[in-house]
Amino acid sequence: MNSTLKRKEIIAAKLQSLRESIKFIGDNIPDDSEVLKNNRLLKNGIYKEVEFAIETVIDICAILNKDLQLGKVDSEDSIFSNLEKAKIFDKNIINIITDMKKFRNVLVHRYIDINDDEAYNNVNSGLINFGEIISKTEVLLKNNETIEKHKNINKKTVK
C-alpha cells in the first residue's frame, strides 16, 4: 500500500469520526440554551465533543498540508494559510476553520468565562460548517489527481 493511500484512509477515518461527533452533538443539543446551561453534564459533554470535532478538522488540515508538501508549518494558522494558497480550501472554508479554532481555544483555555448563550448559538449555527468541510475534503480525497498534482508541483519547486 502506498503512503498516499494509507494517509487517505487515515483522513477517511477522521472524517467518519467527525461525522459521528457532529451527529452526537446534533442529537443531544437541546432546543433551548437554558436547558444546556442548567445541565452541567450535558453542557460539558457537548463542549467536549465540539472541542474534539474541531481538533479533528485541524488534524485533517495538518495531514493534507504534510502530504501535499504545502510548506513550512510554524503554527496551525500557517497550515490554514498553506491550504488556502494551494487552493485546497477556499477563503470561506479557511475562515470557518480559523473561527472554529478560536472557539476551541475558548472552550479549552477559558472554560469558566464561557458565555453559554453565545456558545450554544455558535454550536447550533456551526454544525452546518462541519458538513461543508467534510464535503470539500471528501471531494479532494476522491480526486487523487489533485493530490498527485500538488505533490509533483511541490517536488519541482523544491529542486
Steps between C-alpha positions, in 0.01 A plus 500: 500500500649836406521785750245716320237227525584434863468868588174523307369218717607690813319811378193291411500353853528850648211616281290210630590592857407861423163391359433302819589799718273730302216250521551465877493878543196541277314219675575630849502878485175623654255731324558766766827640634351510851480120504867483404601758762316317776631153422871494579553145375330572167682831460839348574430211262394729215795734551747211512352343187522834316861537612574148370328573166701818451823319588411239239458769234838647593658152485361447151641836391842409641502167316405667173768765546767239567397252230469768235828654616345845508763670708654566833279491806564724800143497626151378421440831324787431259338166414177681414689760299682229304171323421348825376802597288497156337125537439427183694234692691358838400521809719150443639584150627831623642316779685255245640785277618680798653184600687458141618856503632429822693186347649694187594753720678219661700368157594845376602664801661221717641243242592371690805453821298288343227178681419271199476238679288765604247662155506158337448437721196849431363453126533155502340600723210837331456378145442435572134857628462637161600291350220655738248850408611419129482358539148797699370745252650315202353515658154872549542551138606298371207706708265836330545630691196485822701714347773754364251506832309584693817770250592658527154484881497662517843774252402586715197501817711734349759760387241 
